[in-house]
């Protein structure tokens, strides 16, 4: 994931970058509006973390420019001011979410993941695949309109596979996606297999057809068109 961090507080900028670099994201930082405009001129990103109060102007002005240019990046605005007006204006201008300082980095990570999930599914909060339904924001899964109980890792695994429908996802990519702060997942195919086995078992017990295929030696693929 490619992130643009537009934040003028050096310590916070560094903390955010280090946190997401450890999660294999590519982070680019800008400390003011001119620097941010230059970064955006030559690169595209998956998500922009945008502080409102910046040297040289208001971050909301940059947000307006981003949306007028019809750029597709997700945008999460940051503000030190607990102002409902700022939040409303930001959301009206096209921000996907907001956080008020101070905040915890895992919360920012969760917000970014939520934005990315929605954008992966074309902004839809719900995805229906035959008898299977996923509530993207609430991370709830239904089979034949009945909720099923999945662990956090199993839900993350299912969302990863569904967001890459009909494409093979390697075991290494799955392990990286599930790892979070747990270094024990790195290269651990046994953990991947265990979560995959449990996910498939729970889906089958709920009456869901077998959409998750093991592609020998390569990884797994979700395809709701090939299942019998």
Secondary structure, DSSP 4 states (H G I P E B T S, - for coil): -EEEEE-S-HHHHHHHHHHHHTTT-EEEEESBHHHHHHHHHH---SEEEEESEEBTEEHHHHHHHHHHTT---EEEEEESS--HHHHHHHHHHT-SEEEESS--HHHHHHHHHHHHHHHHTTT-SEEEETTEEEETTTTEEEETTEEE---HHHHHHHHHHHHTTTSEEEHHHHHHHHHTT-GGGTT-HHHHHHHHHHHHHHHHHTT----EEEETTTEEEE-TTT--
